[in-house]
């Protein structure tokens, strides 16, 4: 599934559009409509919870939906351009869930070509327990980090008095835009740590599907010359 992720961050002036970005997502990644009416989106989220957790109390579902929407609004303010709910079945038949989000953030990139290695060094220093490296993607070189996080979960989220601490695994890719002072940050988070090895092929597909050029069935002739994919134009 190919989707276009363009526009301006929430609250940004209309004259400051984000650079073009396209995503090709694997099966099981369902994009949220970030322009959807808030009430409709929350109602659909409640229906999804009913399907996943039919025994959850109504007040718990309401609290969870409100918490999810609050988190989404914070992401919109931070420049999110795409959010996917990822629901797949593991090899043992168990449904596993994650979230895939993509941000486009203005950032000075420094010396051309040096951003990925420099950023990987900074992440390794900031997150000593993380697995950090530089990866080659069709869209370019990027810094990649995977780490486990302890996430506080207020009891109010599930309508219970006690708060808990959840454990999630987060993979973050930081990819410099080739002709614009922006960085694409793709973040995947899941609580299903036991199935991490099964997530990895799907994540590889999603990350390799990031593109700064339109799909082959779309014309690049309307883009400025500096954004043309010369190889694609030459060979179709």
C-alpha positions as CSV (number, residue, x, y, z in Angstrom):
1,X,0.0,0.0,0.0
2,X,1.5,3.3,-1.1
3,X,0.5,6.6,0.6
4,X,1.6,10.2,0.3
5,X,2.7,11.9,3.5
6,X,2.8,15.6,2.8
7,X,1.4,18.8,4.1
8,X,2.3,21.2,7.0
9,X,2.6,20.4,10.7
10,X,-0.4,21.3,12.9
11,X,-0.2,25.1,13.6
12,X,2.4,25.8,10.9
13,X,1.7,28.6,8.4
14,X,0.2,27.4,5.1
15,X,3.1,28.9,3.2
16,X,5.5,26.4,4.8
17,X,4.6,23.1,3.3
18,X,6.6,20.0,4.1
19,X,8.8,18.5,1.4
20,X,7.3,15.5,-0.5
21,X,7.3,12.1,1.0
22,X,5.8,8.8,0.0
23,X,5.4,5.6,2.0
24,X,4.8,2.0,0.9
25,X,3.5,0.0,3.8
26,X,3.2,-3.8,4.4
27,X,-0.1,-5.6,5.0
28,X,-1.4,-5.0,8.5
29,X,-0.3,-1.3,8.6
30,X,-3.6,0.7,8.6
31,X,-3.1,4.5,8.2
32,X,-5.1,6.8,10.4
33,X,-6.8,9.8,8.7
34,X,-5.1,12.7,10.4
35,X,-7.7,15.1,8.9
36,X,-10.6,13.0,10.1
37,X,-13.2,14.5,12.5
38,X,-12.0,14.0,16.0
39,X,-15.3,12.5,17.2
40,X,-15.4,10.0,14.3
41,X,-11.8,9.0,15.0
42,X,-12.4,8.4,18.7
43,X,-15.6,6.4,17.9
44,X,-13.7,4.2,15.5
45,X,-10.9,3.8,18.1
46,X,-13.5,2.6,20.7
47,X,-14.8,0.1,18.1
48,X,-11.3,-1.2,17.6
49,X,-10.9,-1.6,21.4
50,X,-14.2,-3.5,21.5
51,X,-12.8,-6.0,18.9
52,X,-9.4,-6.4,20.6
53,X,-10.5,-6.3,24.3
54,X,-14.2,-7.3,24.5
55,X,-14.1,-7.8,28.2
56,X,-12.8,-4.4,29.0
57,X,-15.1,-2.1,31.0
58,X,-16.7,0.8,29.1
59,X,-15.0,3.4,31.4
60,X,-11.7,1.7,30.7
61,X,-12.2,1.9,27.0
62,X,-13.2,5.6,27.2
63,X,-10.1,6.4,29.2
64,X,-7.9,4.6,26.7
65,X,-9.4,6.3,23.7
66,X,-9.0,9.7,25.4
67,X,-5.3,8.9,26.2
68,X,-4.7,7.8,22.6
69,X,-6.2,11.0,21.2
70,X,-4.3,13.1,23.6
71,X,-1.0,11.4,22.5
72,X,-2.0,11.9,18.8
73,X,-2.6,15.6,19.3
74,X,0.9,15.9,20.9
75,X,2.3,14.1,17.8
76,X,0.6,16.5,15.4
77,X,2.2,19.4,17.2
78,X,5.5,17.7,16.8
79,X,5.2,17.4,13.0
80,X,3.7,13.9,12.5
81,X,2.7,13.3,8.9
82,X,1.6,9.7,9.1
83,X,0.4,7.3,11.8
84,X,-0.4,3.6,11.2
85,X,-2.0,1.1,13.6
86,X,-0.1,-2.1,13.0
87,X,-2.2,-5.3,13.8
88,X,-0.9,-8.6,12.5
89,X,-1.0,-12.3,13.6
90,X,2.1,-13.9,14.9
91,X,3.2,-17.4,13.8
92,X,1.4,-18.8,16.9
93,X,-1.8,-17.1,15.8
94,X,-1.7,-14.5,18.5
95,X,-2.7,-10.9,17.4
96,X,0.1,-8.5,18.0
97,X,-0.1,-4.7,17.8
98,X,2.3,-1.8,17.3
99,X,2.3,1.9,16.1
100,X,4.2,3.3,13.2
101,X,4.6,7.0,13.1
102,X,6.5,9.3,10.7
103,X,7.5,12.8,11.5
104,X,9.1,15.4,9.2
105,X,11.0,18.0,11.2
106,X,13.0,21.0,10.1
107,X,16.7,20.6,10.9
108,X,20.0,21.8,9.6
109,X,21.9,18.8,8.3
110,X,25.4,20.1,8.4
111,X,28.1,18.6,6.1
112,X,26.5,16.8,3.2
113,X,26.4,13.1,3.7
114,X,27.6,13.3,7.3
115,X,24.3,13.4,9.1
116,X,23.7,9.6,9.5
117,X,27.1,8.7,11.0
118,X,27.1,11.8,13.2
119,X,23.6,11.2,14.5
120,X,24.3,7.5,15.2
121,X,27.3,8.6,17.3
122,X,25.1,11.0,19.2
123,X,22.4,8.4,19.8
124,X,24.9,5.8,21.0
125,X,26.2,8.3,23.5
126,X,22.8,9.4,24.7
127,X,21.3,5.9,24.8
128,X,24.1,3.5,25.9
129,X,21.7,0.5,26.2
130,X,20.4,0.9,22.6
131,X,21.4,-0.9,19.5
132,X,22.6,1.9,17.2
133,X,23.9,1.9,13.6
134,X,23.8,3.3,10.1
135,X,21.7,1.6,7.5
136,X,21.5,1.9,3.7
137,X,18.0,2.4,2.3
138,X,16.8,3.1,-1.2
139,X,16.0,6.6,0.0
140,X,19.6,7.1,1.4
141,X,21.7,6.4,4.5
142,X,20.0,6.8,7.8
143,X,20.7,6.4,11.5
144,X,18.8,3.6,13.3
145,X,18.3,2.9,17.0
146,X,16.4,0.2,18.8
147,X,15.9,0.3,22.6
148,X,13.6,-0.9,25.4
149,X,11.7,1.7,27.3
150,X,9.8,1.7,30.6
151,X,6.6,3.6,30.1
152,X,4.5,4.8,33.1
153,X,0.8,3.9,32.6
154,X,-1.5,6.0,34.8
155,X,-4.3,3.9,36.3
156,X,-6.8,6.4,34.9
157,X,-6.1,5.2,31.4
158,X,-7.7,1.9,32.2
159,X,-10.1,3.2,34.9
160,X,-8.3,1.6,37.8
161,X,-6.8,3.3,40.9
162,X,-3.3,1.8,40.6
163,X,-0.7,3.0,38.1
164,X,1.7,0.6,36.4
165,X,4.8,0.6,34.3
166,X,4.7,-0.9,30.9
167,X,7.7,-2.1,28.8
168,X,7.9,-1.3,25.1
169,X,10.5,-1.7,22.4
170,X,11.0,1.3,20.1
171,X,12.8,1.4,16.8
172,X,13.6,4.9,15.4
173,X,15.0,5.8,12.0
174,X,16.4,9.2,11.2
175,X,16.7,9.9,7.5
176,X,18.0,13.3,6.1
177,X,15.9,14.7,3.3
178,X,18.1,15.0,0.2
179,X,17.2,18.5,-1.0
180,X,15.5,20.1,2.0
181,X,16.7,21.0,5.5
182,X,14.4,18.4,7.1
183,X,14.8,15.0,8.8
184,X,12.3,12.2,8.4
185,X,11.9,10.3,11.7
186,X,10.1,7.0,11.5
187,X,9.3,5.4,14.8
188,X,7.8,2.0,15.6
189,X,6.7,1.1,19.1
190,X,5.2,-2.2,20.4
191,X,4.5,-3.9,23.7
192,X,4.8,-7.4,22.0
193,X,8.5,-7.9,22.7
194,X,8.2,-11.7,22.5
195,X,7.4,-11.3,18.8
196,X,10.1,-8.8,18.0
197,X,11.8,-11.1,15.5
198,X,8.5,-11.4,13.6
199,X,8.1,-7.6,13.5
200,X,11.5,-7.1,11.9
201,X,10.7,-8.2,8.3
202,X,7.6,-5.9,8.3
203,X,9.6,-3.0,9.6
204,X,12.3,-3.5,7.0
205,X,9.5,-3.4,4.3
206,X,8.1,-0.2,5.8
207,X,11.5,1.6,6.2
208,X,12.6,0.6,2.7
209,X,9.3,1.9,1.4
210,X,10.1,5.5,2.4
211,X,10.6,7.5,-0.8
212,X,11.2,11.1,-1.7
213,X,9.9,10.4,-5.2
214,X,6.3,9.5,-6.4
215,X,5.4,5.9,-7.3
216,X,6.2,4.8,-10.8
217,X,2.7,5.4,-11.9
218,X,2.8,9.0,-10.9
219,X,4.6,11.7,-13.0
220,X,7.5,13.6,-11.6
221,X,7.3,16.2,-14.4
222,X,5.4,18.6,-12.1
223,X,8.2,18.6,-9.5
224,X,11.0,21.2,-9.5
225,X,14.1,20.0,-11.4
226,X,16.2,19.5,-8.3
227,X,13.6,16.9,-7.1
228,X,13.6,14.8,-10.3
229,X,14.8,11.2,-10.0
230,X,17.1,11.3,-13.1
231,X,17.5,7.5,-13.3
232,X,13.7,7.0,-13.2
233,X,13.1,9.7,-15.8
234,X,15.7,8.2,-18.1
235,X,14.6,4.6,-17.8
236,X,10.9,4.9,-17.0
